Amino acid sequence: MPLPSVTAAALAALGRKRLEKFAALIPRIVVNDDSATIHDARVGSRRSQQILSVLARPSTKKSKQRKLKRALRAIRVILGAPRNLDVMLEMVDEKLAATGNPVARDAWDQLRTHLKERRARAIERARDELRGFDIVELAARCRAVIDSAGGGGAPPEESLRESISAALGDWRAAIAAARASPGGEEVHSLRIAGKRLRYRLELLAELGEGSAKTRVKSLRALQDQLGSWHDSEVLLETCAKFLRRKDFLATHPGLARALLLEMEREGRRANGAIEGLIKHAEKVSQAFGDGELPAGGG
């Protein structure tokens, strides 16, 4: 996969920019619970982790790399619960706005209250766990890896080429697996593989490579659809847990029945979307051609 000329210095500059943005978000979460900040911090951890993988020199100890990646991943996991609850609350708000059935509205409203209580607890747990991280020290260690790559040495084209080629192969294998067995687990694997490919291609796109920008755009549209499908699956799981609460079915039979009907509709919609998602992924893959990125700057 021929790539445009990518210097270590350019990638290091991009890495510092990403790291600065990510590190600035964590203290904000400690003092506010803005959903956009939580989302941006999780994305920032992925992007910082990705560029560290590309920039780390062979001389950088593997144990050091693993520790940095584990720390970035741990922050992402900590913020995962409140992020999922934010998504669920957005979906429930959409359901409330769309239904005119008063019993169904009451059911969704009760679920909304339950989710808001869970989110408040999740935010406090996340804040407690984030206090265990020295974000300044973590940023300094990440910066050291980035700066060591930016000081010269062999251009990182080979590492980037191998990284993108591997992600592209995994993504196409996930498409084939979803086509062979179009179920929820396979579609979820396709979503994860596409996410990894997109984040790697974004490195080229942010450095101005035109063909990478086009590919990122098409992947983003696909990933948005896959994300909506995944959110529906999580909403169904959330509703099921809500209904299984002690004595809820016995004390609220009408609300439970209304919510079960809503879940049935959502489940049919999610299952019906799988074939279209796979076809969309195949179309995007075909548009990629043989996966070659043309040489030349952006």
C-alpha positions in Angstrom: 0.0 0.0 0.0 2.0 3.0 -1.2 1.7 6.0 1.1 2.4 9.6 0.7 5.6 10.9 2.3 4.9 11.0 6.1 7.7 12.3 8.2 8.2 11.4 11.9 8.2 15.1 12.7 4.8 15.7 11.1 3.3 12.7 13.0 4.9 13.8 16.2 3.4 17.3 15.8 0.0 15.6 15.3 0.6 13.4 18.3 1.3 16.4 20.6 -1.8 18.1 19.3 -4.0 15.1 20.1 -2.4 14.5 23.4 -2.9 18.2 24.5 -6.5 18.0 23.6 -7.1 14.7 25.4 -5.2 15.7 28.6 -7.2 18.9 28.9 -10.5 17.1 28.9 -9.9 14.9 32.0 -9.9 17.7 34.6 -13.1 19.1 33.1 -14.9 15.8 33.7 -14.0 16.0 37.4 -15.9 19.3 37.8 -18.7 18.9 35.3 -20.7 16.0 33.7 -21.1 17.3 30.2 -21.9 14.4 27.9 -19.9 15.8 24.9 -16.8 16.1 27.1 -17.0 12.5 28.2 -17.4 11.4 24.5 -14.5 13.6 23.4 -12.3 12.2 26.1 -13.0 8.6 25.1 -12.3 9.4 21.4 -9.1 11.3 22.5 -7.8 8.3 24.4 -8.2 6.1 21.3 -6.5 8.6 19.0 -3.6 9.1 21.4 -3.2 5.4 21.8 -3.2 4.9 18.0 -0.5 7.5 17.3 1.7 6.1 20.1 1.5 2.7 18.4 2.8 4.2 15.1 5.4 6.4 16.7 7.0 4.1 19.3 10.5 3.3 18.2 11.8 -0.2 18.3 14.1 0.8 21.1 11.1 1.8 23.2 10.5 -1.0 25.8 7.5 -3.1 25.0 6.5 -3.0 28.7 6.6 0.8 28.6 4.3 0.9 25.5 1.9 -1.6 27.1 1.6 0.5 30.3 0.8 3.6 28.4 -1.8 1.9 26.3 -3.3 0.2 29.3 -3.6 3.6 31.1 -5.3 5.2 28.1 -7.6 2.2 27.7 -8.4 2.2 31.4 -9.6 5.8 31.2 -11.8 4.9 28.3 -13.3 2.0 30.2 -13.9 4.2 33.2 -15.9 6.7 31.1 -17.7 3.9 29.2 -20.6 3.5 31.7 -21.6 7.2 31.8 -21.2 7.5 28.0 -23.5 4.5 27.4 -26.0 6.0 29.8 -25.9 9.3 27.9 -26.6 7.5 24.7 -29.5 5.6 26.3 -31.0 8.8 27.6 -30.8 10.4 24.2 -32.7 7.4 22.7 -35.3 7.4 25.4 -35.9 11.1 24.9 -36.4 10.4 21.2 -38.9 7.6 22.1 -40.8 10.0 24.4 -41.0 12.6 21.6 -42.2 10.1 19.0 -44.9 8.3 20.9 -48.4 9.6 21.6 -49.5 6.6 23.7 -49.8 7.8 27.3 -49.0 4.4 28.7 -45.9 4.0 26.5 -44.9 7.6 27.4 -45.2 6.8 31.1 -43.1 3.6 30.6 -40.3 5.5 28.8 -40.5 8.3 31.4 -40.0 5.8 34.2 -37.0 4.3 32.4 -35.6 7.8 31.8 -35.8 8.5 35.6 -34.1 5.2 36.3 -31.3 5.9 33.8 -30.7 9.4 35.1 -30.3 8.0 38.6 -27.8 5.4 37.3 -25.9 8.1 35.4 -25.5 10.2 38.5 -24.0 7.2 40.3 -21.8 6.3 37.3 -20.4 9.9 37.1 -19.4 9.8 40.7 -17.7 6.4 40.3 -15.9 7.6 37.2 -14.7 10.7 39.1 -13.4 8.7 42.0 -11.5 6.4 39.6 -10.1 9.2 37.6 -8.6 10.7 40.7 -6.3 7.7 40.8 -4.7 8.9 37.6 -1.9 11.4 37.5 -2.9 12.9 34.2 0.1 15.2 34.1 2.5 12.3 34.6 0.7 10.2 32.0 0.8 13.0 29.5 4.5 13.5 30.2 5.2 9.8 29.5 3.2 9.9 26.3 5.0 13.1 25.3 8.4 11.4 25.8 7.5 8.6 23.3 6.2 11.2 20.8 9.2 13.4 21.1 11.6 10.5 20.7 10.0 9.7 17.4 10.0 13.3 16.2 13.7 13.8 16.6 14.6 12.0 13.4 15.4 8.4 12.5 13.7 6.3 9.9 10.5 7.7 8.4 7.4 5.9 9.9 5.9 5.0 6.5 6.5 1.3 7.0 4.8 1.2 10.4 1.9 3.2 9.2 1.6 1.0 6.1 1.6 -2.2 8.1 -0.9 -0.8 10.6 -3.4 0.3 7.9 -3.0 -2.8 5.9 -3.6 -5.0 8.9 -6.7 -3.1 9.9 -8.0 -3.2 6.4 -7.6 -6.9 6.2 -9.3 -7.4 9.6 -12.2 -5.2 8.5 -12.7 -7.1 5.2 -12.5 -10.4 7.1 -15.2 -9.1 9.5 -17.4 -8.1 6.5 -17.0 -11.6 5.1 -17.9 -13.2 8.4 -21.0 -11.0 8.8 -22.1 -12.0 5.3 -21.6 -15.7 6.1 -23.4 -15.5 9.4 -25.4 -12.3 9.6 -26.0 -12.1 13.3 -25.6 -9.6 16.1 -22.1 -10.8 17.2 -20.7 -10.6 13.7 -22.1 -7.1 13.1 -20.6 -6.0 16.4 -17.2 -7.4 15.3 -17.6 -5.5 12.0 -18.3 -2.3 13.9 -15.2 -2.7 16.0 -13.0 -3.6 13.0 -14.2 -0.5 11.1 -13.5 1.7 14.1 -9.9 0.5 14.2 -9.4 1.1 10.5 -11.0 4.5 10.6 -8.8 5.7 13.4 -5.7 4.6 11.6 -6.7 6.2 8.3 -7.5 9.4 10.2 -3.7 9.8 10.8 -3.2 10.2 7.1 -6.3 12.4 6.7 -5.2 14.8 9.4 -1.9 15.2 7.6 -3.7 16.2 4.4 -3.8 13.0 2.4 -6.8 13.4 0.1 -7.7 9.8 -0.6 -7.6 9.0 3.1 -10.0 11.8 3.8 -12.5 10.3 1.3 -12.1 6.9 2.9 -12.6 8.2 6.4 -15.7 10.0 5.3 -17.3 6.9 3.9 -16.2 4.8 6.9 -17.7 7.4 9.2 -21.1 7.2 7.5 -21.0 3.4 7.8 -19.9 3.6 11.4 -22.7 6.0 12.3 -25.2 3.5 11.0 -23.5 0.6 12.8 -23.4 2.8 16.0 -27.1 3.3 15.8 -27.7 -0.4 15.4 -25.5 -1.1 18.4 -27.3 1.6 20.5 -30.6 -0.2 19.7 -29.1 -3.4 21.0 -27.9 -1.8 24.2 -31.3 -0.1 24.7 -33.0 -3.5 24.4 -30.6 -4.9 27.1 -31.2 -1.9 29.3 -35.0 -2.3 29.0 -34.8 -6.0 29.8 -32.8 -5.2 33.0 -35.2 -2.5 33.9 -38.1 -4.9 33.6 -36.4 -7.5 35.7 -36.2 -5.3 38.7 -37.7 -6.8 41.8 -41.6 -6.6 41.8 -41.7 -4.3 38.8 -43.8 -6.6 36.6 -46.2 -7.4 39.5 -46.7 -3.7 40.5 -46.6 -2.1 37.1 -48.2 -4.7 34.7 -49.5 -2.0 32.3 -46.2 -0.2 32.0 -44.3 -3.4 31.6 -46.6 -4.6 28.8 -46.2 -1.2 27.0 -42.4 -1.3 27.3 -42.3 -4.9 26.1 -44.3 -3.9 23.0 -41.9 -1.0 22.4 -38.9 -3.4 22.8 -40.5 -5.8 20.3 -40.7 -3.0 17.7 -37.1 -1.9 18.4 -35.9 -5.5 18.1 -37.6 -6.0 14.8 -36.1 -2.7 13.5 -32.6 -3.6 14.7 -32.7 -7.1 13.2 -34.2 -5.8 10.0 -31.3 -3.4 9.6 -28.5 -6.0 9.6 -28.8 -6.9 5.9 -28.6 -3.3 4.9 -25.6 -2.7 7.1 -23.7 -5.6 5.6 -24.5 -4.4 2.1 -23.4 -0.9 2.9 -20.1 -2.3 4.3 -19.6 -4.3 1.1 -20.2 -1.2 -1.0 -17.7 0.8 1.0 -15.1 -2.0 0.7 -15.6 -2.2 -3.0 -15.1 1.6 -3.3 -11.8 1.1 -1.6 -10.7 -1.0 -4.5 -7.6 -3.0 -3.7 -6.9 -0.8 -0.7 -4.0 1.1 -2.3 -3.6 4.7 -1.2 -2.0 6.7 -4.0 1.4 8.3 -3.4 1.7 12.0 -3.2 1.0 14.7 -0.6 -2.4 16.0 0.3 
